[in-house]
Amino acid sequence: MIKKDIAVKRKKGLYYLVKEDNGIQRFKPWLGDAFSFLYDLIMEKSIFPKKFGGEMARHVEILRGELGNIRNRRVLELATGSGEAVRYLDNSNRYAGLDISPGLLKIAAGKFAAAGFEDPRFFVASADDLPFADDVFDVCLCLLSFNFFHDASAVVEEIKRVLRRGGEFFCSVPVPERRERSSPIHGTLYSEEEFESMFQAGGFDFQSLPGRNGALLYFKAVVK
Ligand SMILES: C[S@@+](CC[C@H](N)C(=O)[O-])C[C@H]1O[C@@H](n2cnc3c(N)ncnc32)[C@H](O)[C@@H]1O
């Protein structure tokens, strides 16, 4: 599953990338690892109502509808965060999660263990440079995070590389044309049209999903 020539080291339940000097690669997390324990509360009580003008409960409902039937697949999640995907994903799936924040991944590891996933793996790495070999996943998820990535086209290329042909990418992301709140949203916001051309140019079929929830767009892209 790991790319040739990449070394990883397991420490306290997470996999870290090993640098040339044998040290561990670290990143600068969005919220600061010290605040990881507040993450779920901030998302539900502040980010959803105040920034997205939507609801966490509706988000869970939409994603359960789209992802709930996925069973026994090799699933990769980009930007796992605190592991909220246990609310939408069946535990028969072989799950690998990736995030730049070890603090959030540790919380995620606890949730996946409690939800009964068998040997879920958590990697401290960035979505634009995945440590995985080609064609090793059936499904890739990226929920509420694409706006944080600095190099969107590198992320699209990486998703295409690690998914098998016919593999599916599911995304939920705020888009400017659905925003009704003036409270700023962190990162770069791409429109639905921009996502469509980005993924089509990257070798995917793009499909917007029907769920509506404030500023959020839900879409799927399938590797051609
Ligand atoms: C708003 S949270 C969403 C987390 C989770 N997907 C969810 O639905 O609750 C955004 C996440 O993106 C992660 N992140 C930011 N930049 C990243 C990158 N380059 N690669 C991987 N994860 C990243 C942050 O650490 C954070 O966990």
PDBQT file of the ligand as one rigid body, heavy atoms in Angstrom, charges set to zero:
ROOT
HETATM    1  C1  LIG A 301     -12.543  21.414   8.643  1.00  0.00    +0.000 C 
HETATM    2  S1  LIG A 301     -11.492  20.044   8.918  1.00  0.00    +0.000 S 
HETATM    3  C2  LIG A 301     -12.436  18.694   8.231  1.00  0.00    +0.000 C 
HETATM    4  C3  LIG A 301     -12.115  17.369   8.849  1.00  0.00    +0.000 C 
HETATM    5  C4  LIG A 301     -12.998  16.180   8.499  1.00  0.00    +0.000 C 
HETATM    6  N1  LIG A 301     -12.858  15.809   7.108  1.00  0.00    +0.000 N 
HETATM    7  C5  LIG A 301     -14.441  16.406   8.835  1.00  0.00    +0.000 C 
HETATM    8  O1  LIG A 301     -15.299  16.243   7.970  1.00  0.00    +0.000 OA
HETATM    9  O2  LIG A 301     -14.746  16.725   9.999  1.00  0.00    +0.000 OA
HETATM   10  C6  LIG A 301     -10.188  20.319   7.796  1.00  0.00    +0.000 C 
HETATM   11  C7  LIG A 301      -9.065  19.308   7.943  1.00  0.00    +0.000 C 
HETATM   12  O3  LIG A 301      -8.115  19.475   6.879  1.00  0.00    +0.000 OA
HETATM   13  C8  LIG A 301      -6.838  19.123   7.390  1.00  0.00    +0.000 C 
HETATM   14  N2  LIG A 301      -5.826  19.589   6.423  1.00  0.00    +0.000 N 
HETATM   15  C9  LIG A 301      -5.506  20.863   6.088  1.00  0.00    +0.000 A 
HETATM   16  N3  LIG A 301      -4.567  20.879   5.134  1.00  0.00    +0.000 NA
HETATM   17  C10 LIG A 301      -4.278  19.583   4.839  1.00  0.00    +0.000 A 
HETATM   18  C11 LIG A 301      -3.392  18.945   3.917  1.00  0.00    +0.000 A 
HETATM   19  N4  LIG A 301      -2.607  19.642   3.100  1.00  0.00    +0.000 N 
HETATM   20  N5  LIG A 301      -3.371  17.595   3.874  1.00  0.00    +0.000 NA
HETATM   21  C12 LIG A 301      -4.156  16.862   4.701  1.00  0.00    +0.000 A 
HETATM   22  N6  LIG A 301      -5.014  17.403   5.601  1.00  0.00    +0.000 NA
HETATM   23  C13 LIG A 301      -5.073  18.750   5.660  1.00  0.00    +0.000 A 
HETATM   24  C14 LIG A 301      -6.846  19.797   8.759  1.00  0.00    +0.000 C 
HETATM   25  O4  LIG A 301      -5.837  19.333   9.603  1.00  0.00    +0.000 OA
HETATM   26  C15 LIG A 301      -8.263  19.425   9.240  1.00  0.00    +0.000 C 
HETATM   27  O5  LIG A 301      -8.282  18.188   9.885  1.00  0.00    +0.000 OA
ENDROOT
TORSDOF 0
